């Protein structure tokens, strides 16, 4: 676990945040990691150096995860069922202003796939 992950989970506890979408995770692959025992990070990244996305859930909600879908290194969807209600948490890392139009179009295509 990194110091940054500890800082984020400390903030989540202080502010009583149960779910948080994060970008630039810099981890490669589609995996889940426990953070401090109370939180679980679901992440998806292709490069391992940039653009990865993730969703951090409090432990009680991580047990409700039905599906995790990494669409690209900039878009992922975590589907949860909480008290009979389906919740889609979409973590997205939008391209910067100076990026190529092709990259922007791919991003919006990926968003359309999960919405």
N, CA, C and O atoms as CSV, one atom per row, in Angstrom:
chain,resi,resn,atom,element,x,y,z
A,1,UNK,N,N,0.836,-1.186,0.000
A,1,UNK,CA,C,0.000,0.000,0.000
A,1,UNK,C,C,0.877,1.244,0.000
A,1,UNK,O,O,1.892,1.301,0.694
A,2,UNK,N,N,0.485,2.213,-0.765
A,2,UNK,CA,C,1.273,3.434,-0.858
A,2,UNK,C,C,0.812,4.453,0.177
A,2,UNK,O,O,-0.282,4.355,0.732
A,3,UNK,N,N,1.672,5.428,0.417
A,3,UNK,CA,C,1.328,6.503,1.352
A,3,UNK,C,C,0.139,7.303,0.834
A,3,UNK,O,O,-0.684,7.780,1.616
A,4,UNK,N,N,0.050,7.448,-0.481
A,4,UNK,CA,C,-1.065,8.193,-1.071
A,4,UNK,C,C,-2.390,7.475,-0.810
A,4,UNK,O,O,-3.399,8.119,-0.522
A,5,UNK,N,N,-2.390,6.142,-0.910
A,5,UNK,CA,C,-3.606,5.369,-0.635
A,5,UNK,C,C,-4.027,5.549,0.821
A,5,UNK,O,O,-5.218,5.658,1.112
A,6,UNK,N,N,-3.077,5.580,1.719
A,6,UNK,CA,C,-3.380,5.801,3.140
A,6,UNK,C,C,-3.984,7.192,3.340
A,6,UNK,O,O,-4.947,7.343,4.091
A,7,UNK,N,N,-3.431,8.202,2.679
A,7,UNK,CA,C,-3.966,9.564,2.798
A,7,UNK,C,C,-5.406,9.633,2.287
A,7,UNK,O,O,-6.264,10.264,2.904
A,8,UNK,N,N,-5.656,8.986,1.170
A,8,UNK,CA,C,-7.000,9.010,0.584
A,8,UNK,C,C,-7.995,8.315,1.506
A,8,UNK,O,O,-9.085,8.838,1.738
A,9,UNK,N,N,-7.640,7.144,2.035
A,9,UNK,CA,C,-8.566,6.435,2.917
A,9,UNK,C,C,-8.750,7.171,4.244
A,9,UNK,O,O,-9.837,7.127,4.821
A,10,UNK,N,N,-7.718,7.840,4.735
A,10,UNK,CA,C,-7.874,8.675,5.939
A,10,UNK,C,C,-8.896,9.780,5.684
A,10,UNK,O,O,-9.758,10.043,6.522
A,11,UNK,N,N,-8.794,10.423,4.523
A,11,UNK,CA,C,-9.745,11.471,4.155
A,11,UNK,C,C,-11.155,10.896,4.033
A,11,UNK,O,O,-12.119,11.526,4.469
A,12,UNK,N,N,-11.283,9.704,3.442
A,12,UNK,CA,C,-12.595,9.075,3.298
A,12,UNK,C,C,-13.223,8.809,4.662
A,12,UNK,O,O,-14.423,9.015,4.845
A,13,UNK,N,N,-12.419,8.354,5.619
A,13,UNK,CA,C,-12.930,8.112,6.971
A,13,UNK,C,C,-13.361,9.416,7.642
A,13,UNK,O,O,-14.443,9.495,8.223
A,14,UNK,N,N,-12.510,10.431,7.556
A,14,UNK,CA,C,-12.806,11.720,8.196
A,14,UNK,C,C,-14.088,12.339,7.656
A,14,UNK,O,O,-14.903,12.868,8.412
A,15,UNK,N,N,-14.254,12.267,6.352
A,15,UNK,CA,C,-15.401,12.921,5.705
A,15,UNK,C,C,-16.582,11.977,5.489
A,15,UNK,O,O,-17.587,12.353,4.886
A,16,UNK,N,N,-16.449,10.744,5.989
A,16,UNK,CA,C,-17.512,9.740,5.890
A,16,UNK,C,C,-17.935,9.475,4.436
A,16,UNK,O,O,-19.122,9.471,4.108
A,17,UNK,N,N,-16.946,9.258,3.590
A,17,UNK,CA,C,-17.170,8.937,2.176
A,17,UNK,C,C,-17.125,7.421,2.024
A,17,UNK,O,O,-16.154,6.785,2.434
A,18,UNK,N,N,-18.167,6.838,1.438
A,18,UNK,CA,C,-18.239,5.387,1.269
A,18,UNK,C,C,-17.719,4.911,-0.079
A,18,UNK,O,O,-17.290,3.765,-0.207
A,19,UNK,N,N,-17.751,5.788,-1.096
A,19,UNK,CA,C,-17.336,5.418,-2.445
A,19,UNK,C,C,-16.610,6.606,-3.069
A,19,UNK,O,O,-17.071,7.745,-2.982
A,20,UNK,N,N,-15.464,6.327,-3.700
A,20,UNK,CA,C,-14.675,7.401,-4.296
A,20,UNK,C,C,-14.060,6.914,-5.601
A,20,UNK,O,O,-13.411,5.868,-5.631
A,21,UNK,N,N,-14.261,7.666,-6.675
A,21,UNK,CA,C,-13.630,7.353,-7.958
A,21,UNK,C,C,-12.293,8.074,-8.028
A,21,UNK,O,O,-12.195,9.247,-7.670
A,22,UNK,N,N,-11.261,7.370,-8.489
A,22,UNK,CA,C,-9.913,7.938,-8.566
A,22,UNK,C,C,-9.355,7.753,-9.973
A,22,UNK,O,O,-9.740,6.836,-10.698
A,23,UNK,N,N,-8.438,8.645,-10.341
A,23,UNK,CA,C,-7.782,8.581,-11.641
A,23,UNK,C,C,-6.276,8.576,-11.430
A,23,UNK,O,O,-5.787,8.868,-10.338
A,24,UNK,N,N,-5.544,8.237,-12.496
A,24,UNK,CA,C,-4.083,8.139,-12.471
A,24,UNK,C,C,-3.599,7.163,-11.400
A,24,UNK,O,O,-2.726,7.488,-10.596
A,25,UNK,N,N,-4.181,5.961,-11.402
A,25,UNK,CA,C,-3.812,4.965,-10.399
A,25,UNK,C,C,-2.426,4.377,-10.632
A,25,UNK,O,O,-1.812,3.883,-9.686
A,26,UNK,N,N,-1.926,4.413,-11.830
A,26,UNK,CA,C,-0.595,3.930,-12.245
A,26,UNK,C,C,-0.340,2.452,-11.951
A,26,UNK,O,O,0.816,2.033,-11.905
A,27,UNK,N,N,-1.385,1.656,-11.754
A,27,UNK,CA,C,-1.216,0.217,-11.618
A,27,UNK,C,C,-1.701,-0.440,-12.896
A,27,UNK,O,O,-2.665,0.016,-13.511
A,28,UNK,N,N,-1.037,-1.504,-13.289
A,28,UNK,CA,C,-1.350,-2.191,-14.538
A,28,UNK,C,C,-2.264,-3.383,-14.257
A,28,UNK,O,O,-2.071,-4.107,-13.280
A,29,UNK,N,N,-3.254,-3.576,-15.114
A,29,UNK,CA,C,-4.148,-4.718,-14.997
A,29,UNK,C,C,-5.507,-4.341,-14.433
A,29,UNK,O,O,-5.761,-3.182,-14.107
A,30,UNK,N,N,-6.376,-5.338,-14.325
A,30,UNK,CA,C,-7.705,-5.169,-13.715
A,30,UNK,C,C,-7.738,-6.020,-12.467
A,30,UNK,O,O,-7.853,-7.243,-12.539
A,31,UNK,N,N,-7.638,-5.374,-11.328
A,31,UNK,CA,C,-7.531,-6.109,-10.068
A,31,UNK,C,C,-8.268,-5.379,-8.961
A,31,UNK,O,O,-8.825,-4.299,-9.157
A,32,UNK,N,N,-8.254,-6.003,-7.792
A,32,UNK,CA,C,-8.803,-5.384,-6.585
A,32,UNK,C,C,-7.782,-5.571,-5.474
A,32,UNK,O,O,-7.165,-6.629,-5.351
A,33,UNK,N,N,-7.614,-4.531,-4.668
A,33,UNK,CA,C,-6.674,-4.587,-3.544
A,33,UNK,C,C,-7.347,-4.050,-2.296
A,33,UNK,O,O,-8.087,-3.068,-2.341
A,34,UNK,N,N,-7.074,-4.716,-1.176
A,34,UNK,CA,C,-7.552,-4.207,0.102
A,34,UNK,C,C,-6.640,-3.085,0.560
A,34,UNK,O,O,-5.419,-3.160,0.417
A,35,UNK,N,N,-7.248,-2.044,1.113
A,35,UNK,CA,C,-6.485,-0.924,1.645
A,35,UNK,C,C,-6.860,-0.778,3.111
A,35,UNK,O,O,-7.994,-0.418,3.427
A,36,UNK,N,N,-5.938,-1.049,3.991
A,36,UNK,CA,C,-6.108,-0.902,5.433
A,36,UNK,C,C,-7.225,-1.761,6.006
A,36,UNK,O,O,-7.638,-1.526,7.141
A,37,UNK,N,N,-7.720,-2.726,5.288
A,37,UNK,CA,C,-8.738,-3.618,5.819
A,37,UNK,C,C,-10.157,-3.081,5.785
A,37,UNK,O,O,-11.102,-3.868,5.848
A,38,UNK,N,N,-10.344,-1.766,5.686
A,38,UNK,CA,C,-11.685,-1.181,5.689
A,38,UNK,C,C,-12.141,-0.758,4.304
A,38,UNK,O,O,-13.319,-0.465,4.101
A,39,UNK,N,N,-11.234,-0.724,3.362
A,39,UNK,CA,C,-11.557,-0.248,2.018
A,39,UNK,C,C,-11.025,-1.230,0.981
A,39,UNK,O,O,-10.083,-1.981,1.235
A,40,UNK,N,N,-11.648,-1.205,-0.191
A,40,UNK,CA,C,-11.177,-2.038,-1.293
A,40,UNK,C,C,-11.098,-1.168,-2.538
A,40,UNK,O,O,-12.040,-0.449,-2.870
A,41,UNK,N,N,-9.961,-1.242,-3.223
A,41,UNK,CA,C,-9.739,-0.501,-4.463
A,41,UNK,C,C,-9.894,-1.454,-5.635
A,41,UNK,O,O,-9.188,-2.459,-5.726
A,42,UNK,N,N,-10.814,-1.138,-6.529
A,42,UNK,CA,C,-10.958,-1.841,-7.799
A,42,UNK,C,C,-10.341,-0.923,-8.839
A,42,UNK,O,O,-10.737,0.237,-8.950
A,43,UNK,N,N,-9.371,-1.425,-9.609
A,43,UNK,CA,C,-8.700,-0.542,-10.563
A,43,UNK,C,C,-8.502,-1.221,-11.904
A,43,UNK,O,O,-8.528,-2.446,-12.020
A,44,UNK,N,N,-8.302,-0.382,-12.916
A,44,UNK,CA,C,-8.034,-0.870,-14.269
A,44,UNK,C,C,-7.041,0.086,-14.924
A,44,UNK,O,O,-7.263,1.295,-14.974
A,45,UNK,N,N,-5.951,-0.474,-15.420
A,45,UNK,CA,C,-4.949,0.327,-16.111
A,45,UNK,C,C,-4.233,-0.513,-17.142
A,45,UNK,O,O,-4.005,-1.704,-16.928
A,46,UNK,N,N,-3.879,0.090,-18.248
A,46,UNK,CA,C,-3.213,-0.626,-19.334
A,46,UNK,C,C,-1.717,-0.367,-19.314
A,46,UNK,O,O,-0.918,-1.291,-19.469
A,47,UNK,N,N,-1.340,0.882,-19.126
A,47,UNK,CA,C,0.057,1.302,-19.235
A,47,UNK,C,C,0.873,0.984,-17.987
A,47,UNK,O,O,1.994,0.490,-18.106
A,48,UNK,N,N,0.354,1.248,-16.817
A,48,UNK,CA,C,1.116,1.073,-15.591
A,48,UNK,C,C,1.894,2.317,-15.208
A,48,UNK,O,O,2.476,2.378,-14.125
A,49,UNK,N,N,1.912,3.307,-16.085
A,49,UNK,CA,C,2.624,4.552,-15.802
A,49,UNK,C,C,1.697,5.761,-15.803
A,49,UNK,O,O,2.015,6.794,-15.213
A,50,UNK,N,N,0.542,5.630,-16.472
A,50,UNK,CA,C,-0.367,6.775,-16.559
A,50,UNK,C,C,-1.788,6.318,-16.886
A,50,UNK,O,O,-2.010,5.189,-17.324
A,51,UNK,N,N,-2.733,7.210,-16.665
A,51,UNK,CA,C,-4.128,7.076,-17.102
A,51,UNK,C,C,-5.002,6.054,-16.380
A,51,UNK,O,O,-6.195,6.012,-16.680
A,52,UNK,N,N,-4.526,5.248,-15.477
A,52,UNK,CA,C,-5.378,4.249,-14.840
A,52,UNK,C,C,-6.513,4.873,-14.042
A,52,UNK,O,O,-6.396,5.999,-13.558
A,53,UNK,N,N,-7.621,4.128,-13.904
A,53,UNK,CA,C,-8.773,4.593,-13.136
A,53,UNK,C,C,-9.150,3.549,-12.096
A,53,UNK,O,O,-8.776,2.381,-12.209
A,54,UNK,N,N,-9.888,3.976,-11.087
A,54,UNK,CA,C,-10.292,3.049,-10.049
A,54,UNK,C,C,-11.464,3.564,-9.245
A,54,UNK,O,O,-11.862,4.723,-9.357
A,55,UNK,N,N,-12.015,2.664,-8.421
A,55,UNK,CA,C,-13.089,3.004,-7.497
A,55,UNK,C,C,-12.711,2.418,-6.145
A,55,UNK,O,O,-12.408,1.229,-6.039
A,56,UNK,N,N,-12.730,3.257,-5.110
A,56,UNK,CA,C,-12.464,2.801,-3.746
A,56,UNK,C,C,-13.802,2.704,-3.030
A,56,UNK,O,O,-14.567,3.668,-2.989
A,57,UNK,N,N,-14.079,1.524,-2.462
A,57,UNK,CA,C,-15.330,1.291,-1.749
A,57,UNK,C,C,-15.054,0.933,-0.298
A,57,UNK,O,O,-14.064,0.270,0.011
A,58,UNK,N,N,-15.933,1.376,0.584
A,58,UNK,CA,C,-15.879,0.945,1.966
A,58,UNK,C,C,-16.171,-0.553,1.985
A,58,UNK,O,O,-16.903,-1.049,1.128
A,59,UNK,N,N,-15.613,-1.269,2.942
A,59,UNK,CA,C,-15.704,-2.727,2.980
A,59,UNK,C,C,-17.140,-3.236,2.854
A,59,UNK,O,O,-17.383,-4.208,2.139
A,60,UNK,N,N,-18.085,-2.604,3.528
A,60,UNK,CA,C,-19.473,-3.075,3.487
A,60,UNK,C,C,-20.058,-3.023,2.080
A,60,UNK,O,O,-20.915,-3.839,1.744
A,61,UNK,N,N,-19.611,-2.079,1.249
A,61,UNK,CA,C,-20.095,-1.986,-0.123
A,61,UNK,C,C,-19.300,-2.881,-1.067
A,61,UNK,O,O,-19.820,-3.295,-2.103
A,62,UNK,N,N,-18.073,-3.181,-0.733
A,62,UNK,CA,C,-17.268,-4.042,-1.609
A,62,UNK,C,C,-17.850,-5.449,-1.684
A,62,UNK,O,O,-17.621,-6.165,-2.659
A,63,UNK,N,N,-18.600,-5.848,-0.661
A,63,UNK,CA,C,-19.260,-7.156,-0.675
A,63,UNK,C,C,-20.477,-7.163,-1.606
A,63,UNK,O,O,-20.984,-8.228,-1.957
A,64,UNK,N,N,-20.942,-5.983,-2.002
A,64,UNK,CA,C,-22.129,-5.858,-2.850
A,64,UNK,C,C,-21.795,-5.733,-4.332
A,64,UNK,O,O,-22.695,-5.553,-5.153
A,65,UNK,N,N,-20.514,-5.825,-4.686
A,65,UNK,CA,C,-20.102,-5.664,-6.085
A,65,UNK,C,C,-20.596,-6.845,-6.913
A,65,UNK,O,O,-20.364,-8.005,-6.571
A,66,UNK,N,N,-21.278,-6.526,-8.005
A,66,UNK,CA,C,-21.823,-7.538,-8.902
A,66,UNK,C,C,-20.923,-7.718,-10.118
A,66,UNK,O,O,-20.709,-8.838,-10.583
A,67,UNK,N,N,-20.394,-6.595,-10.634
A,67,UNK,CA,C,-19.588,-6.648,-11.853
A,67,UNK,C,C,-18.586,-5.500,-11.865
A,67,UNK,O,O,-18.891,-4.381,-11.453
A,68,UNK,N,N,-17.383,-5.803,-12.348
A,68,UNK,CA,C,-16.360,-4.778,-12.563
A,68,UNK,C,C,-15.953,-4.872,-14.024
A,68,UNK,O,O,-15.541,-5.930,-14.499
A,69,UNK,N,N,-16.073,-3.750,-14.734
A,69,UNK,CA,C,-15.785,-3.760,-16.171
A,69,UNK,C,C,-14.808,-2.636,-16.498
A,69,UNK,O,O,-15.151,-1.458,-16.402
A,70,UNK,N,N,-13.600,-3.006,-16.881
A,70,UNK,CA,C,-12.622,-2.033,-17.344
A,70,UNK,C,C,-12.738,-1.892,-18.843
A,70,UNK,O,O,-12.368,-2.804,-19.583
A,71,UNK,N,N,-13.247,-0.764,-19.301
A,71,UNK,CA,C,-13.483,-0.556,-20.730
A,71,UNK,C,C,-12.188,-0.152,-21.421
A,71,UNK,O,O,-11.851,-0.679,-22.481
A,72,UNK,N,N,-11.468,0.784,-20.819
A,72,UNK,CA,C,-10.181,1.236,-21.342
A,72,UNK,C,C,-9.363,1.729,-20.158
A,72,UNK,O,O,-9.808,1.644,-19.013
A,73,UNK,N,N,-8.163,2.245,-20.432
A,73,UNK,CA,C,-7.352,2.746,-19.322
A,73,UNK,C,C,-7.909,4.049,-18.749
A,73,UNK,O,O,-7.393,4.560,-17.755
A,74,UNK,N,N,-8.965,4.591,-19.376
A,74,UNK,CA,C,-9.560,5.844,-18.894
A,74,UNK,C,C,-10.999,5.710,-18.421
A,74,UNK,O,O,-11.562,6.670,-17.896
A,75,UNK,N,N,-11.609,4.541,-18.596
A,75,UNK,CA,C,-13.013,4.358,-18.212
A,75,UNK,C,C,-13.212,2.979,-17.598
A,75,UNK,O,O,-12.770,1.973,-18.152
A,76,UNK,N,N,-13.886,2.939,-16.440
A,76,UNK,CA,C,-14.280,1.663,-15.850
A,76,UNK,C,C,-15.626,1.822,-15.163
A,76,UNK,O,O,-16.027,2.927,-14.797
A,77,UNK,N,N,-16.318,0.704,-14.995
A,77,UNK,CA,C,-17.633,0.685,-14.370
A,77,UNK,C,C,-17.638,-0.376,-13.280
A,77,UNK,O,O,-17.220,-1.511,-13.510
A,78,UNK,N,N,-18.112,-0.009,-12.092
A,78,UNK,CA,C,-18.301,-0.963,-11.003
A,78,UNK,C,C,-19.792,-0.976,-10.696
A,78,UNK,O,O,-20.372,0.054,-10.350
A,79,UNK,N,N,-20.408,-2.145,-10.825
A,79,UNK,CA,C,-21.843,-2.291,-10.594
A,79,UNK,C,C,-22.051,-2.935,-9.225
A,79,UNK,O,O,-21.466,-3.974,-8.921
A,80,UNK,N,N,-22.898,-2.299,-8.397
A,80,UNK,CA,C,-23.193,-2.792,-7.057
A,80,UNK,C,C,-24.696,-2.989,-6.892
A,80,UNK,O,O,-25.497,-2.305,-7.529
A,81,UNK,N,N,-25.065,-3.924,-6.036
A,81,UNK,CA,C,-26.465,-4.067,-5.645
A,81,UNK,C,C,-26.545,-3.785,-4.154
A,81,UNK,O,O,-26.043,-4.559,-3.338
A,82,UNK,N,N,-27.181,-2.668,-3.802
A,82,UNK,CA,C,-27.291,-2.247,-2.410
A,82,UNK,C,C,-28.770,-2.122,-2.059
A,82,UNK,O,O,-29.488,-1.304,-2.633
A,83,UNK,N,N,-29.212,-2.939,-1.115
A,83,UNK,CA,C,-30.605,-2.940,-0.657
A,83,UNK,C,C,-31.584,-3.047,-1.820
A,83,UNK,O,O,-32.599,-2.351,-1.848
A,84,UNK,N,N,-31.281,-3.916,-2.775
A,84,UNK,CA,C,-32.158,-4.158,-3.911
A,84,UNK,C,C,-32.069,-3.134,-5.027
A,84,UNK,O,O,-32.812,-3.224,-6.005
A,85,UNK,N,N,-31.175,-2.163,-4.903
A,85,UNK,CA,C,-31.011,-1.123,-5.917
A,85,UNK,C,C,-29.667,-1.313,-6.616
A,85,UNK,O,O,-28.636,-1.474,-5.963
A,86,UNK,N,N,-29.688,-1.293,-7.959
A,86,UNK,CA,C,-28.444,-1.404,-8.719
A,86,UNK,C,C,-27.805,-0.026,-8.850
A,86,UNK,O,O,-28.463,0.938,-9.242
A,87,UNK,N,N,-26.524,0.061,-8.520
A,87,UNK,CA,C,-25.773,1.313,-8.605
A,87,UNK,C,C,-24.605,1.097,-9.554
A,87,UNK,O,O,-23.861,0.127,-9.411
A,88,UNK,N,N,-24.438,1.993,-10.523
A,88,UNK,CA,C,-23.295,1.969,-11.426
A,88,UNK,C,C,-22.364,3.107,-11.041
A,88,UNK,O,O,-22.738,4.276,-11.129
A,89,UNK,N,N,-21.159,2.771,-10.618
A,89,UNK,CA,C,-20.142,3.786,-10.326
A,89,UNK,C,C,-19.194,3.804,-11.512
A,89,UNK,O,O,-18.493,2.824,-11.768
A,90,UNK,N,N,-19.171,4.906,-12.230
A,90,UNK,CA,C,-18.323,5.035,-13.414
A,90,UNK,C,C,-17.165,5.955,-13.082
A,90,UNK,O,O,-17.364,7.112,-12.711
A,91,UNK,N,N,-15.958,5.436,-13.217
A,91,UNK,CA,C,-14.760,6.244,-13.018
A,91,UNK,C,C,-14.187,6.551,-14.393
A,91,UNK,O,O,-13.896,5.645,-15.174
A,92,UNK,N,N,-14.029,7.836,-14.678
A,92,UNK,CA,C,-13.559,8.253,-16.001
A,92,UNK,C,C,-12.476,9.315,-15.871
A,92,UNK,O,O,-12.540,10.190,-15.007
A,93,UNK,N,N,-11.489,9.220,-16.741
A,93,UNK,CA,C,-10.386,10.174,-16.784
A,93,UNK,C,C,-10.410,10.810,-18.167
A,93,UNK,O,O,-9.877,10.251,-19.126
A,94,UNK,N,N,-11.031,11.984,-18.263
A,94,UNK,CA,C,-11.237,12.639,-19.558
A,94,UNK,C,C,-9.922,13.118,-20.159
A,94,UNK,O,O,-9.022,13.533,-19.429
A,95,UNK,N,N,-9.804,13.064,-21.488
A,95,UNK,CA,C,-8.600,13.555,-22.158
A,95,UNK,C,C,-8.432,15.064,-21.955
A,95,UNK,O,O,-9.411,15.794,-21.795
A,96,UNK,N,N,-7.201,15.508,-21.963
A,96,UNK,CA,C,-6.895,16.924,-21.802
A,96,UNK,C,C,-7.251,17.693,-23.073
A,96,UNK,O,O,-7.464,17.099,-24.130
A,97,UNK,N,N,-7.313,19.001,-22.957
A,97,UNK,CA,C,-7.694,19.871,-24.075
A,97,UNK,C,C,-6.798,19.669,-25.289
A,97,UNK,O,O,-7.294,19.653,-26.416
A,98,UNK,N,N,-5.502,19.516,-25.092
A,98,UNK,CA,C,-4.562,19.418,-26.199
A,98,UNK,C,C,-4.448,18.048,-26.841
A,98,UNK,O,O,-3.645,17.874,-27.758
A,99,UNK,N,N,-5.223,17.070,-26.393
A,99,UNK,CA,C,-5.139,15.716,-26.951
A,99,UNK,C,C,-5.738,15.652,-28.354
A,99,UNK,O,O,-6.528,16.507,-28.754
A,100,UNK,N,N,-5.341,14.623,-29.079
A,100,UNK,CA,C,-5.847,14.405,-30.437
A,100,UNK,C,C,-7.355,14.154,-30.413
A,100,UNK,O,O,-7.884,13.598,-29.450
A,101,UNK,N,N,-8.037,14.563,-31.470
A,101,UNK,CA,C,-9.480,14.373,-31.590
A,101,UNK,C,C,-9.844,12.891,-31.555
A,101,UNK,O,O,-10.887,12.522,-31.015
A,102,UNK,N,N,-8.997,12.045,-32.125
A,102,UNK,CA,C,-9.236,10.598,-32.127
A,102,UNK,C,C,-9.314,10.055,-30.701
A,102,UNK,O,O,-10.175,9.230,-30.394
A,103,UNK,N,N,-8.415,10.519,-29.831
A,103,UNK,CA,C,-8.415,10.081,-28.433
A,103,UNK,C,C,-9.691,10.539,-27.719
A,103,UNK,O,O,-10.259,9.792,-26.922
A,104,UNK,N,N,-10.134,11.753,-28.002
A,104,UNK,CA,C,-11.362,12.278,-27.396
A,104,UNK,C,C,-12.582,11.489,-27.859
A,104,UNK,O,O,-13.467,11.188,-27.057
A,105,UNK,N,N,-12.636,11.151,-29.154
A,105,UNK,CA,C,-13.758,10.381,-29.680
A,105,UNK,C,C,-13.790,8.981,-29.081
A,105,UNK,O,O,-14.864,8.458,-28.782
A,106,UNK,N,N,-12.616,8.370,-28.902
A,106,UNK,CA,C,-12.553,7.052,-28.267
A,106,UNK,C,C,-13.064,7.122,-26.837
A,106,UNK,O,O,-13.792,6.234,-26.394
A,107,UNK,N,N,-12.690,8.171,-26.111
A,107,UNK,CA,C,-13.153,8.350,-24.734
A,107,UNK,C,C,-14.680,8.390,-24.688
A,107,UNK,O,O,-15.291,7.690,-23.880
A,108,UNK,N,N,-15.299,9.197,-25.545
A,108,UNK,CA,C,-16.757,9.307,-25.536
A,108,UNK,C,C,-17.417,8.010,-25.983
A,108,UNK,O,O,-18.504,7.676,-25.509
A,109,UNK,N,N,-16.790,7.288,-26.869
A,109,UNK,CA,C,-17.296,5.979,-27.275
A,109,UNK,C,C,-17.264,5.005,-26.091
A,109,UNK,O,O,-18.203,4.235,-25.887
A,110,UNK,N,N,-16.180,5.046,-25.318
A,110,UNK,CA,C,-16.061,4.195,-24.125
A,110,UNK,C,C,-17.113,4.557,-23.080
A,110,UNK,O,O,-17.682,3.675,-22.437
A,111,UNK,N,N,-17.370,5.853,-22.910
A,111,UNK,CA,C,-18.406,6.301,-21.967
A,111,UNK,C,C,-19.774,5.785,-22.415
A,111,UNK,O,O,-20.559,5.308,-21.596
A,112,UNK,N,N,-20.057,5.882,-23.717
A,112,UNK,CA,C,-21.334,5.383,-24.247
A,112,UNK,C,C,-21.509,3.898,-23.969
A,112,UNK,O,O,-22.628,3.430,-23.759
A,113,UNK,N,N,-20.408,3.156,-23.968
A,113,UNK,CA,C,-20.462,1.712,-23.735
A,113,UNK,C,C,-20.917,1.367,-22.317
A,113,UNK,O,O,-21.586,0.353,-22.119
A,114,UNK,N,N,-20.570,2.182,-21.339
A,114,UNK,CA,C,-20.927,1.863,-19.950
A,114,UNK,C,C,-22.200,2.555,-19.463
A,114,UNK,O,O,-22.750,2.190,-18.424
A,115,UNK,N,N,-22.664,3.550,-20.213
A,115,UNK,CA,C,-23.877,4.276,-19.766
A,115,UNK,C,C,-25.122,3.618,-20.320
A,115,UNK,O,O,-26.233,4.079,-20.058
